[in-house]
Amino acid sequence: MAARVFDTANWSRRWAFEFFKDYDQPCFNICAEVDIGTLPERCRGLPHGFFLASLHAALKVANRLEPFRLRLEEDGVVCHDVVHGGSAVLREDTSFGFCHFSYQPDFEAFYHDACAVLARFHHDDGGEAGGGRADMVYFSVIPWVAFTSFAHASSRHIRRDIPRLVFGKYTKRAAGYVMPLSVEVHHALMDGYHVGCLFEEVAVALQTMVVPAAPTP
């Protein structure tokens, strides 16, 4: 959980930080379709392949974009060296729990470890995402709906400075597939420009991702 104190005094958007940090509802949400190329076809036959490919692509981009690694601490801001993923995971009885997925730059290594996490989850009845850690990005998946908007359940007791991403149902188009993506972030830590960068880079990452070969029957 290595992190450094972020210099807000010389931050080019310091005014926005001061303006939004004490809002009762400081988050904003952007929801849009993402062009994911032929990723669903490339993941076909690979257990958990599409889910973990999407998760890894988003984490890779979040780790590259500094605003997605910023968190509020007391009256200031820290920047984490690395952020990991905490995701809701569906059980066979349609209830859900949470899993923590440690980020690794190499997708094949990440995939191998994440599959082990999912196997333990289904065997041991699950765990919790991150255990209150701040170096996280939270994920959910709604694979039944190609949604056009999304609103999270909220409480004044939860950390609102942790980005929350939701993947929806992908849809076939002439040149490939598109998938809805919802991104909710704290406005004191970033603006629409930064979320726009994430959308663009996630699309490229998903279109170009090299996935492991599916196991032979």
Residue frames as a rotation matrix with the C-alpha (Angstrom) as fourth column:
MET 1
0.563 0.826 0.000 0.00
0.826 -0.563 0.000 0.00
0.000 0.000 -1.000 0.00
ALA 2
-0.473 -0.823 -0.315 2.85
0.786 -0.556 0.271 2.40
-0.398 -0.119 0.910 -0.78
ALA 3
0.559 0.653 0.511 1.65
0.784 -0.616 -0.070 5.97
0.269 0.440 -0.857 -1.23
ARG 4
-0.662 -0.747 -0.057 3.10
0.738 -0.638 -0.218 9.47
0.127 -0.186 0.974 -1.25
VAL 5
-0.007 0.606 -0.795 1.63
0.513 -0.680 -0.523 12.75
-0.858 -0.412 -0.307 -0.08
PHE 6
0.007 0.117 0.993 0.27
0.984 -0.175 0.014 14.58
0.175 0.978 -0.116 -3.11
ASP 7
-0.797 -0.423 -0.431 1.19
0.494 -0.867 -0.064 18.27
-0.346 -0.264 0.900 -3.48
THR 8
0.165 0.946 0.279 -2.19
0.984 -0.141 -0.107 20.01
-0.062 0.292 -0.954 -3.57
ALA 9
0.256 -0.096 -0.962 -0.64
0.327 -0.928 0.180 23.44
-0.910 -0.360 -0.206 -2.94
ASN 10
-0.498 -0.533 -0.684 0.90
-0.481 -0.486 0.730 23.50
-0.721 0.693 -0.015 -6.43
TRP 11
-0.443 0.450 0.775 -1.83
0.651 0.756 -0.067 21.48
-0.617 0.475 -0.628 -8.14
SER 12
-0.991 0.049 0.127 -3.08
0.066 -0.645 0.761 23.11
0.119 0.762 0.636 -11.35
ARG 13
-0.204 0.979 0.001 -6.66
0.071 0.014 0.997 22.22
0.976 0.204 -0.073 -10.35
ARG 14
-0.886 -0.194 -0.421 -6.36
0.417 0.065 -0.907 23.15
0.203 -0.979 0.023 -6.68
TRP 15
-0.748 0.654 0.113 -9.39
-0.663 -0.726 -0.183 25.42
-0.037 -0.212 0.977 -6.91
ALA 16
0.015 0.775 -0.632 -11.54
-0.621 0.502 0.601 22.47
0.783 0.384 0.489 -8.06
PHE 17
-0.433 -0.252 -0.865 -10.19
0.439 0.779 -0.447 20.33
0.787 -0.574 -0.227 -5.22
GLU 18
-0.986 0.033 -0.162 -11.10
0.126 -0.484 -0.866 22.97
-0.107 -0.875 0.473 -2.65
PHE 19
-0.567 0.814 -0.125 -14.47
-0.807 -0.519 0.282 23.61
0.165 0.261 0.951 -4.31
PHE 20
0.141 0.697 -0.703 -15.70
-0.588 0.630 0.507 20.01
0.796 0.342 0.499 -4.46
LYS 21
-0.648 -0.550 -0.527 -14.04
-0.058 0.726 -0.686 18.25
0.760 -0.413 -0.502 -1.52
ASP 22
-0.955 0.293 0.051 -16.71
-0.054 -0.001 -0.999 19.18
-0.292 -0.956 0.017 1.03
TYR 23
-0.433 0.842 -0.322 -19.78
-0.767 -0.157 0.622 18.61
0.473 0.516 0.714 -1.14
ASP 24
-0.010 0.537 0.844 -22.49
-0.777 0.527 -0.344 16.44
-0.629 -0.659 0.412 0.41
GLN 25
0.689 0.162 0.707 -22.56
0.289 0.832 -0.473 14.49
-0.665 0.530 0.526 -2.85
PRO 26
0.212 -0.726 -0.654 -19.15
-0.531 -0.647 0.547 15.09
-0.821 0.232 -0.523 -4.47
CYS 27
-0.514 -0.459 0.725 -19.23
0.228 0.742 0.631 12.32
-0.827 0.489 -0.276 -7.10
PHE 28
0.135 0.581 -0.803 -20.15
-0.859 -0.335 -0.387 12.43
-0.494 0.742 0.453 -10.76
ASN 29
-0.087 -0.021 0.996 -20.93
0.167 0.985 0.036 9.55
-0.982 0.170 -0.082 -13.09
ILE 30
-0.134 0.038 -0.990 -20.36
-0.939 -0.325 0.115 9.16
-0.317 0.945 0.079 -16.82
CYS 31
-0.024 0.230 0.973 -21.88
0.060 0.972 -0.228 6.23
-0.998 0.053 -0.037 -18.70
ALA 32
0.252 0.069 -0.965 -21.16
-0.902 -0.345 -0.260 5.45
-0.351 0.936 -0.025 -22.35
GLU 33
0.982 0.042 0.186 -20.58
0.040 0.910 -0.412 2.65
-0.187 0.412 0.892 -24.83
VAL 34
0.091 -0.992 -0.088 -17.04
-0.673 -0.126 0.729 1.41
-0.734 -0.007 -0.679 -25.32
ASP 35
0.689 0.025 -0.725 -15.87
-0.653 0.457 -0.604 -0.19
0.316 0.889 0.331 -28.55
ILE 36
0.331 -0.542 0.772 -14.27
-0.623 0.489 0.611 -3.47
-0.709 -0.683 -0.176 -27.46
GLY 37
-0.381 -0.537 -0.753 -13.47
-0.925 0.227 0.306 -4.88
0.006 0.813 -0.583 -30.90
THR 38
0.222 0.409 -0.885 -13.62
-0.487 0.833 0.262 -8.68
0.845 0.373 0.384 -31.09
LEU 39
-0.585 -0.569 0.577 -12.69
-0.762 0.144 -0.631 -9.32
0.276 -0.809 -0.519 -27.44
PRO 40
0.224 0.695 0.683 -15.75
-0.832 0.502 -0.237 -11.55
-0.507 -0.515 0.691 -26.67
GLU 41
0.900 0.088 -0.426 -14.75
-0.352 0.725 -0.593 -13.86
0.257 0.684 0.683 -29.52
ARG 42
0.010 -0.987 -0.157 -11.10
-0.433 0.138 -0.891 -13.93
0.901 0.077 -0.426 -28.46
CYS 43
-0.564 -0.180 0.806 -12.14
-0.825 0.085 -0.559 -14.85
0.032 -0.980 -0.197 -24.90
ARG 44
0.471 0.853 -0.225 -14.55
-0.843 0.510 0.170 -17.57
0.260 0.110 0.959 -25.98
GLY 45
0.662 -0.147 -0.735 -13.83
0.113 0.989 -0.096 -20.86
0.741 -0.020 0.671 -24.18
LEU 46
-0.514 -0.858 0.014 -11.52
0.190 -0.130 -0.973 -19.18
0.837 -0.497 0.230 -21.65
PRO 47
0.139 0.636 -0.759 -13.01
0.911 0.218 0.350 -19.53
0.388 -0.740 -0.549 -18.12
HIS 48
0.496 0.180 -0.849 -13.86
0.641 -0.736 0.219 -16.09
-0.585 -0.653 -0.480 -16.71
GLY 49
-0.293 -0.815 0.500 -11.93
0.942 -0.155 0.299 -14.72
-0.166 0.559 0.813 -19.70
PHE 50
-0.028 0.312 0.950 -14.08
0.587 -0.764 0.268 -11.76
0.809 0.565 -0.162 -20.70
PHE 51
0.914 0.393 -0.101 -14.69
0.287 -0.451 0.845 -10.62
0.287 -0.801 -0.526 -17.12
LEU 52
0.507 -0.780 -0.366 -11.01
0.566 -0.018 0.824 -10.77
-0.650 -0.625 0.432 -16.16
ALA 53
-0.320 -0.582 0.747 -9.86
0.941 -0.288 0.178 -9.21
0.112 0.760 0.640 -19.43
SER 54
0.360 0.547 0.756 -12.21
0.412 -0.820 0.398 -6.27
0.837 0.168 -0.520 -18.84
LEU 55
0.956 -0.013 -0.293 -11.08
0.281 -0.245 0.928 -5.96
-0.084 -0.969 -0.230 -15.23
HIS 56
0.144 -0.989 -0.043 -7.41
0.821 0.095 0.564 -6.05
-0.553 -0.116 0.825 -16.15
ALA 57
-0.198 -0.189 0.962 -7.77
0.841 -0.536 0.067 -3.49
0.503 0.822 0.265 -18.93
ALA 58
0.676 0.533 0.509 -9.52
0.198 -0.796 0.571 -1.03
0.710 -0.285 -0.644 -16.61
LEU 59
0.853 -0.418 -0.312 -6.95
0.329 -0.033 0.944 -1.55
-0.405 -0.908 0.110 -13.85
LYS 60
-0.044 -0.906 0.422 -4.09
0.980 0.043 0.194 -1.12
-0.194 0.422 0.886 -16.29
VAL 61
-0.031 0.115 0.993 -5.48
0.546 -0.830 0.113 2.23
0.837 0.546 -0.037 -17.40
ALA 62
0.906 0.410 0.106 -6.33
0.121 -0.489 0.864 3.32
0.405 -0.770 -0.493 -13.83
ASN 63
0.566 -0.768 -0.301 -2.74
0.621 0.157 0.768 2.64
-0.542 -0.621 0.566 -12.82
ARG 64
-0.284 -0.674 0.682 -1.46
0.951 -0.290 0.109 4.67
0.124 0.679 0.723 -15.77
LEU 65
0.027 0.400 0.916 -3.71
0.261 -0.888 0.380 7.68
0.965 0.229 -0.128 -15.06
GLU 66
-0.833 -0.540 -0.117 -2.61
0.245 -0.171 -0.954 9.39
0.495 -0.824 0.275 -11.84
PRO 67
-0.498 0.665 0.556 -6.02
-0.782 -0.622 0.043 10.88
0.374 -0.414 0.830 -10.88
PHE 68
0.488 0.723 -0.490 -7.41
-0.450 0.689 0.568 7.34
0.748 -0.057 0.661 -10.49
ARG 69
0.008 -0.552 -0.834 -4.71
0.639 0.645 -0.420 6.63
0.770 -0.529 0.358 -7.88
LEU 70
-0.734 -0.224 0.641 -5.48
-0.227 -0.809 -0.542 9.72
0.640 -0.544 0.543 -5.77
ARG 71
0.052 0.747 -0.663 -7.31
0.725 0.428 0.539 9.32
0.686 -0.509 -0.520 -2.47
LEU 72
0.304 0.154 0.940 -8.43
-0.402 -0.874 0.273 11.73
0.864 -0.461 -0.204 0.24
GLU 73
0.012 -0.326 -0.945 -6.65
0.799 0.571 -0.187 11.38
0.601 -0.753 0.268 3.59
GLU 74
-0.195 0.046 -0.980 -7.65
0.814 -0.549 -0.188 13.73
-0.547 -0.834 0.069 6.44
ASP 75
0.513 0.423 -0.747 -7.38
0.046 -0.882 -0.468 17.23
-0.857 0.206 -0.472 4.90
GLY 76
-0.187 -0.702 -0.687 -5.05
-0.753 -0.346 0.559 16.27
-0.630 0.622 -0.465 2.08
VAL 77
0.838 0.379 -0.394 -4.49
-0.546 0.549 -0.633 13.86
-0.024 0.745 0.666 -0.77
VAL 78
-0.096 -0.863 0.495 -2.22
-0.420 0.486 0.766 10.85
-0.903 -0.134 -0.409 -1.24
CYS 79
0.394 0.128 -0.910 -1.22
-0.908 0.210 -0.363 9.13
0.145 0.969 0.199 -4.47
HIS 80
0.554 -0.144 0.820 -0.93
-0.271 0.900 0.340 5.34
-0.788 -0.411 0.460 -4.35
ASP 81
-0.487 -0.828 -0.280 1.82
-0.625 0.106 0.774 3.68
-0.611 0.551 -0.569 -6.35
VAL 82
-0.917 0.235 -0.322 -0.51
-0.070 0.700 0.710 0.88
0.392 0.674 -0.626 -7.45
VAL 83
-0.286 0.881 0.377 -4.26
-0.896 -0.106 -0.432 0.34
-0.340 -0.462 0.819 -7.23
HIS 84
-0.992 -0.027 0.123 -5.98
-0.006 0.985 0.172 -3.06
-0.126 0.170 -0.977 -7.26
GLY 85
-0.521 0.840 -0.151 -9.47
-0.491 -0.150 0.858 -4.31
0.698 0.521 0.491 -8.01
GLY 86
-0.858 0.419 0.298 -12.37
-0.069 0.481 -0.874 -5.21
-0.509 -0.770 -0.384 -5.75
SER 87
-0.713 0.571 -0.407 -15.32
-0.560 -0.114 0.821 -6.69
0.422 0.813 0.401 -7.59
ALA 88
0.041 0.829 0.558 -18.77
-0.808 0.356 -0.469 -8.04
-0.587 -0.432 0.685 -6.89
VAL 89
-0.828 -0.306 -0.469 -18.92
-0.518 0.737 0.434 -11.71
0.212 0.603 -0.769 -7.95
LEU 90
0.166 0.985 -0.044 -22.08
-0.944 0.172 0.280 -13.75
0.284 -0.005 0.959 -8.51
ARG 91
-0.677 -0.264 0.687 -22.63
-0.512 0.840 -0.181 -17.06
-0.529 -0.475 -0.703 -6.74
GLU 92
-0.947 0.308 -0.091 -24.55
0.154 0.685 0.712 -20.01
0.282 0.660 -0.696 -8.18
ASP 93
-0.324 0.880 -0.348 -27.58
0.925 0.217 -0.312 -19.15
-0.199 -0.423 -0.884 -6.03
THR 94
0.137 0.265 0.954 -27.60
0.700 -0.707 0.096 -15.61
0.700 0.655 -0.283 -7.59
SER 95
0.919 -0.058 -0.390 -26.47
0.264 -0.643 0.719 -13.91
-0.292 -0.764 -0.575 -4.37
PHE 96
0.577 -0.764 0.289 -23.14
0.188 -0.220 -0.957 -12.12
0.795 0.607 0.016 -4.56
GLY 97
0.695 -0.491 -0.526 -19.98
0.557 -0.095 0.825 -11.49
-0.455 -0.866 0.208 -2.59
PHE 98
0.880 -0.431 -0.197 -16.77
-0.474 -0.811 -0.343 -9.56
-0.012 0.395 -0.918 -3.14
CYS 99
0.661 -0.740 0.122 -13.32
0.738 0.671 0.069 -10.57
-0.133 0.045 0.990 -4.33
HIS 100
0.622 -0.592 -0.512 -10.00
-0.393 -0.802 0.450 -8.74
-0.677 -0.079 -0.732 -4.23
PHE 101
0.803 -0.372 0.467 -7.82
0.596 0.527 -0.606 -9.00
-0.021 0.764 0.645 -7.35
SER 102
0.283 -0.794 -0.538 -4.21
0.189 -0.504 0.843 -7.85
-0.940 -0.340 0.008 -7.05
TYR 103
0.922 0.064 -0.383 -3.07
-0.325 -0.411 -0.852 -5.93
-0.212 0.910 -0.358 -10.11
GLN 104
-0.001 -0.933 0.359 -0.22
0.334 0.338 0.880 -7.27
-0.943 0.120 0.311 -12.19
PRO 105
-0.125 -0.063 -0.990 0.87
-0.698 -0.703 0.133 -5.60
-0.705 0.708 0.044 -15.45
ASP 106
-0.892 -0.239 -0.383 1.10
-0.443 0.626 0.642 -8.92
0.086 0.742 -0.665 -17.28
PHE 107
-0.006 1.000 -0.009 -2.40
-0.980 -0.004 0.201 -10.14
0.201 0.010 0.980 -18.13
GLU 108
0.167 0.086 -0.982 -1.54
-0.215 0.975 0.049 -13.84
0.962 0.203 0.181 -18.19
ALA 109
-0.784 -0.490 -0.381 -0.07
0.285 0.262 -0.922 -13.67
0.551 -0.832 -0.066 -14.67
PHE 110
-0.747 0.591 0.305 -3.04
-0.659 -0.597 -0.457 -11.60
-0.088 -0.542 0.836 -13.49
TYR 111
0.112 0.833 -0.541 -5.47
-0.827 0.380 0.414 -14.07
0.551 0.401 0.732 -15.08
HIS 112
-0.227 -0.276 -0.934 -3.84
0.132 0.941 -0.310 -17.07
0.965 -0.193 -0.177 -13.42
ASP 113
-0.964 -0.193 -0.184 -3.96
0.207 -0.105 -0.973 -15.52
0.168 -0.976 0.141 -9.94
ALA 114
-0.590 0.802 0.094 -7.47
-0.806 -0.579 -0.119 -14.13
-0.042 -0.146 0.988 -10.44
CYS 115
0.057 0.595 -0.802 -8.81
-0.498 0.713 0.494 -17.54
0.865 0.371 0.337 -11.43
ALA 116
-0.560 -0.327 -0.761 -7.39
0.461 0.640 -0.615 -18.91
0.688 -0.695 -0.208 -8.17
VAL 117
-0.957 0.268 0.108 -9.17
-0.263 -0.651 -0.712 -16.11
-0.121 -0.710 0.694 -6.27
LEU 118
-0.196 0.944 -0.267 -12.47
-0.934 -0.097 0.343 -17.00
0.298 0.317 0.900 -7.96
ALA 119
-0.107 0.106 -0.989 -12.01
-0.030 0.994 0.110 -20.71
0.994 0.042 -0.104 -7.21
ARG 120
-0.875 -0.231 -0.426 -11.48
0.409 0.118 -0.905 -19.94
0.260 -0.966 -0.009 -3.51
PHE 121
-0.763 0.636 0.117 -14.48
-0.645 -0.736 -0.206 -17.60
-0.045 -0.232 0.972 -3.55
HIS 122
0.063 0.856 -0.513 -16.84
-0.788 0.358 0.501 -20.27
0.613 0.373 0.697 -4.84
HIS 123
-0.163 -0.182 -0.970 -15.38
0.267 0.938 -0.221 -22.93
0.950 -0.295 -0.105 -2.56
ASP 124
-0.741 -0.279 -0.611 -15.22
0.645 -0.044 -0.763 -20.88
0.187 -0.959 0.213 0.65
ASP 125
0.268 0.958 -0.103 -18.37
0.962 -0.261 0.076 -18.74
0.046 -0.120 -0.992 0.12
GLY 126
0.462 -0.006 0.887 -16.52
0.480 -0.839 -0.256 -15.54
0.746 0.544 -0.384 -0.65
GLY 127
-0.293 -0.616 -0.731 -14.78
0.948 -0.286 -0.139 -12.71
-0.124 -0.734 0.668 1.11
GLU 128
0.685 0.476 -0.552 -14.65
0.444 -0.873 -0.202 -8.94
-0.578 -0.107 -0.809 1.08
ALA 129
0.593 -0.412 0.692 -13.17
0.655 -0.253 -0.712 -6.54
0.469 0.875 0.120 -1.46
GLY 130
0.037 -0.744 0.667 -10.05
0.172 -0.653 -0.738 -4.99
0.984 0.142 0.104 -0.09
GLY 131
0.118 0.029 -0.993 -10.95
0.946 0.300 0.121 -4.98
0.302 -0.953 0.008 3.62
GLY 132
0.804 0.292 -0.518 -11.33
0.475 -0.839 0.265 -1.21
-0.357 -0.459 -0.813 3.80
ARG 133
-0.250 -0.968 0.032 -8.16
0.748 -0.172 0.641 -0.50
-0.615 0.184 0.767 1.81
ALA 134
0.397 0.347 -0.850 -7.90
-0.129 -0.895 -0.426 2.75
-0.909 0.278 -0.311 -0.10
ASP 135
-0.514 -0.693 -0.505 -5.63
-0.622 -0.104 0.776 1.47
-0.590 0.713 -0.378 -2.89
MET 136
-0.501 0.485 0.717 -8.60
0.512 0.834 -0.207 -0.01
-0.698 0.263 -0.666 -4.73
VAL 137
-0.727 0.553 -0.407 -10.92
-0.682 -0.516 0.518 0.50
0.077 0.655 0.752 -7.67
TYR 138
-0.454 0.646 0.614 -14.36
-0.177 0.610 -0.773 -1.01
-0.873 -0.459 -0.162 -7.17
PHE 139
-0.852 0.141 -0.505 -16.06
-0.491 0.121 0.863 -2.97
0.182 0.983 -0.034 -9.96
SER 140
-0.155 0.809 0.567 -19.48
-0.252 0.523 -0.814 -4.43
-0.955 -0.269 0.123 -10.67
VAL 141
-0.984 -0.099 -0.145 -20.81
-0.167 0.273 0.947 -6.33
-0.054 0.957 -0.285 -13.67
ILE 142
-0.068 0.995 0.072 -24.38
-0.388 0.040 -0.921 -6.22
-0.919 -0.090 0.383 -15.02
PRO 143
-0.874 -0.486 0.010 -24.04
-0.180 0.342 0.922 -8.66
-0.451 0.804 -0.387 -17.94
TRP 144
-0.394 0.817 0.421 -27.81
0.805 0.527 -0.271 -8.90
-0.444 0.232 -0.866 -18.52
VAL 145
0.671 0.705 -0.228 -28.42
0.579 -0.691 -0.433 -5.25
-0.463 0.158 -0.872 -19.44
ALA 146
-0.312 -0.682 0.661 -26.90
0.901 -0.434 -0.023 -2.94
0.302 0.589 0.750 -22.06
PHE 147
0.343 0.551 -0.760 -27.64
0.836 -0.548 -0.020 -0.04
-0.428 -0.629 -0.649 -19.72
THR 148
0.143 -0.233 0.962 -27.49
0.663 -0.699 -0.268 3.62
0.735 0.676 0.055 -20.72
SER 149
0.085 -0.202 0.976 -27.22
-0.611 -0.784 -0.110 5.05
0.787 -0.587 -0.190 -17.21
PHE 150
0.074 -0.110 -0.991 -26.29
0.577 0.816 -0.047 3.79
0.814 -0.568 0.123 -13.78
ALA 151
0.228 0.007 0.974 -26.73
-0.669 -0.726 0.162 4.95
0.708 -0.688 -0.161 -10.17
HIS 152
-0.529 -0.520 -0.670 -24.92
0.151 0.720 -0.678 3.31
0.835 -0.460 -0.302 -7.24
ALA 153
0.699 0.550 -0.458 -26.36
0.522 0.046 0.852 2.64
0.489 -0.834 -0.255 -3.82
SER 154
-0.217 -0.792 0.570 -24.74
0.107 -0.600 -0.793 5.14
0.970 -0.111 0.215 -1.48
SER 155
0.700 0.327 -0.635 -24.21
0.663 0.036 0.748 5.97
0.267 -0.944 -0.192 2.18
ARG 156
0.782 -0.419 0.461 -22.46
-0.444 -0.894 -0.060 8.76
0.437 -0.157 -0.886 4.02
HIS 157
0.670 -0.514 0.535 -20.33
-0.402 0.355 0.844 6.09
-0.624 -0.781 0.032 5.70
ILE 158
0.663 -0.443 0.604 -18.68
0.671 0.710 -0.215 4.76
-0.333 0.547 0.768 2.52
ARG 159
-0.309 -0.823 -0.477 -15.51
0.225 -0.550 0.804 6.16
-0.924 0.142 0.355 0.96
ARG 160
0.772 0.635 0.034 -16.52
0.230 -0.228 -0.946 8.22
-0.593 0.738 -0.321 -2.04
ASP 161
0.362 -0.715 -0.598 -12.96
-0.779 -0.585 0.227 8.84
-0.512 0.384 -0.768 -3.21
ILE 162
-0.544 -0.496 0.677 -12.59
-0.070 0.831 0.552 5.29
-0.836 0.252 -0.487 -4.57
PRO 163
-0.533 0.344 -0.773 -13.54
-0.845 -0.260 0.467 5.09
-0.040 0.902 0.429 -8.28
ARG 164
-0.242 0.552 0.798 -16.41
-0.105 0.803 -0.587 2.73
-0.965 -0.225 -0.136 -9.09
LEU 165
-0.638 -0.048 -0.769 -16.71
-0.766 -0.061 0.640 1.12
-0.078 0.997 0.002 -12.52
VAL 166
0.011 0.706 0.708 -19.54
-0.230 0.691 -0.686 -1.03
-0.973 -0.155 0.170 -13.87
PHE 167
-0.918 -0.257 -0.302 -19.48
-0.363 0.237 0.901 -3.17
-0.160 0.937 -0.311 -17.02
GLY 168
0.036 0.996 0.086 -22.72
-0.709 0.087 -0.700 -3.99
-0.704 -0.036 0.709 -18.81
LYS 169
0.381 0.234 0.894 -23.94
0.316 0.876 -0.364 -6.41
-0.869 0.421 0.260 -21.47
TYR 170
-0.638 -0.633 -0.439 -21.90
-0.242 -0.377 0.894 -6.33
-0.731 0.676 0.087 -24.67
THR 171
0.518 0.854 0.055 -23.73
-0.042 0.090 -0.995 -6.09
-0.854 0.513 0.083 -28.01
LYS 172
-0.242 -0.585 0.774 -22.68
0.756 0.386 0.528 -7.18
-0.608 0.713 0.349 -31.49
ARG 173
0.468 0.290 -0.835 -22.24
-0.316 -0.827 -0.465 -4.45
-0.825 0.481 -0.295 -34.05
ALA 174
0.984 0.010 -0.176 -21.13
-0.172 0.260 -0.950 -4.65
0.037 0.965 0.258 -37.68
ALA 175
0.365 -0.929 -0.067 -17.44
-0.439 -0.108 -0.892 -4.14
0.821 0.355 -0.447 -36.96
GLY 176
-0.702 -0.612 -0.365 -17.26
0.056 0.464 -0.884 -5.86
0.710 -0.641 -0.292 -33.58
TYR 177
0.106 0.700 -0.706 -18.81
0.868 0.281 0.409 -5.39
0.485 -0.656 -0.578 -30.16
VAL 178
-0.339 -0.149 0.929 -19.66
-0.290 -0.923 -0.254 -2.50
0.895 -0.356 0.270 -27.85
MET 179
-0.138 0.249 -0.959 -20.16
0.848 0.529 0.015 -2.58
0.511 -0.811 -0.284 -24.08
PRO 180
0.632 0.368 0.682 -21.63
-0.018 -0.873 0.487 0.00
0.775 -0.320 -0.545 -21.69
LEU 181
-0.300 -0.748 -0.592 -19.24
0.794 0.149 -0.589 1.29
0.529 -0.647 0.549 -19.05
SER 182
0.803 0.511 0.307 -20.22
0.196 -0.712 0.674 3.38
0.563 -0.481 -0.672 -16.03
VAL 183
-0.302 -0.926 -0.226 -17.50
0.713 -0.062 -0.699 5.37
0.633 -0.372 0.679 -14.24
GLU 184
0.820 0.540 0.190 -18.17
0.242 -0.627 0.740 7.18
0.519 -0.561 -0.645 -10.95
VAL 185
-0.199 -0.962 -0.189 -15.45
0.803 -0.049 -0.594 9.33
0.562 -0.270 0.782 -9.38
HIS 186
0.319 0.188 -0.929 -14.93
0.812 -0.560 0.166 12.05
-0.489 -0.807 -0.331 -6.78
HIS 187
0.747 0.081 0.659 -14.98
0.542 -0.649 -0.534 15.50
0.385 0.757 -0.529 -8.39
ALA 188
0.865 -0.501 -0.033 -12.40
-0.359 -0.664 0.656 16.87
-0.350 -0.555 -0.754 -5.95
LEU 189
0.126 -0.868 0.480 -9.86
-0.012 0.482 0.876 14.44
-0.992 -0.116 0.050 -7.39
MET 190
-0.806 -0.405 0.432 -10.58
0.409 0.148 0.900 14.59
-0.428 0.902 0.047 -11.12
ASP 191
-0.266 0.672 -0.691 -12.73
-0.582 -0.683 -0.440 16.10
-0.768 0.285 0.573 -13.84
GLY 192
0.723 0.670 0.169 -14.56
-0.232 0.466 -0.854 14.96
-0.651 0.578 0.493 -16.96
TYR 193
0.455 -0.641 -0.619 -11.36
-0.856 -0.122 -0.503 15.20
0.246 0.758 -0.604 -18.99
HIS 194
-0.545 -0.741 0.391 -9.69
-0.827 0.552 -0.107 12.51
-0.136 -0.382 -0.914 -16.88
VAL 195
-0.036 0.619 0.785 -12.70
-0.192 0.766 -0.613 10.19
-0.981 -0.172 0.091 -17.09
GLY 196
0.826 0.307 -0.473 -12.74
-0.482 -0.051 -0.875 10.76
-0.293 0.950 0.106 -20.85
CYS 197
-0.077 -0.939 -0.336 -9.10
-0.971 0.147 -0.188 9.66
0.226 0.312 -0.923 -21.00
LEU 198
-0.562 -0.096 0.821 -10.01
-0.490 0.839 -0.237 6.48
-0.666 -0.536 -0.519 -19.13
PHE 199
0.518 0.820 0.243 -12.83
-0.206 0.396 -0.895 5.68
-0.830 0.413 0.374 -21.57
GLU 200
0.693 -0.282 -0.664 -10.54
-0.714 -0.140 -0.686 6.15
0.100 0.949 -0.298 -24.57
GLU 201
-0.329 -0.944 -0.023 -7.67
-0.923 0.326 -0.206 4.13
0.202 -0.047 -0.978 -23.13
VAL 202
-0.294 0.312 0.903 -9.86
-0.414 0.810 -0.415 1.29
-0.861 -0.496 -0.109 -21.86
ALA 203
0.781 0.606 -0.153 -11.34
-0.366 0.244 -0.898 0.92
-0.507 0.757 0.412 -25.35
VAL 204
0.364 -0.735 -0.572 -7.87
-0.828 0.026 -0.560 0.64
0.427 0.678 -0.599 -26.89
ALA 205
-0.539 -0.609 0.582 -6.72
-0.823 0.527 -0.211 -1.80
-0.178 -0.593 -0.785 -24.19
LEU 206
0.056 0.656 0.753 -9.73
-0.302 0.730 -0.614 -4.07
-0.952 -0.192 0.239 -24.76
GLN 207
0.853 0.280 -0.441 -9.43
-0.476 0.070 -0.876 -3.95
-0.215 0.957 0.193 -28.55
THR 208
0.335 -0.840 -0.427 -5.74
-0.703 0.079 -0.706 -4.87
0.627 0.537 -0.564 -28.51
MET 209
0.195 -0.270 0.943 -5.54
-0.899 0.336 0.282 -7.22
-0.392 -0.903 -0.177 -25.53
VAL 210
-0.263 -0.340 -0.903 -3.75
-0.600 0.790 -0.123 -10.51
0.756 0.509 -0.411 -26.13
VAL 211
0.419 0.515 0.748 -5.54
-0.903 0.321 0.286 -13.26
-0.093 -0.795 0.599 -24.18
PRO 212
-0.596 -0.629 0.498 -4.19
-0.594 0.764 0.254 -16.71
-0.540 -0.144 -0.829 -23.28
ALA 213
-0.617 0.352 -0.704 -5.32
-0.494 0.523 0.694 -19.60
0.613 0.776 -0.149 -25.43
ALA 214
0.344 0.814 0.468 -8.40
-0.932 0.235 0.277 -21.41
0.116 -0.531 0.839 -24.19
PRO 215
-0.433 -0.521 0.736 -7.63
-0.640 0.752 0.155 -24.80
-0.634 -0.404 -0.659 -22.62
THR 216
-0.601 0.193 -0.776 -8.10
-0.610 0.517 0.601 -27.78
0.517 0.834 -0.192 -24.93
PRO 217
0.428 0.861 0.276 -11.07
-0.870 0.309 0.385 -30.04
0.246 -0.404 0.881 -24.05
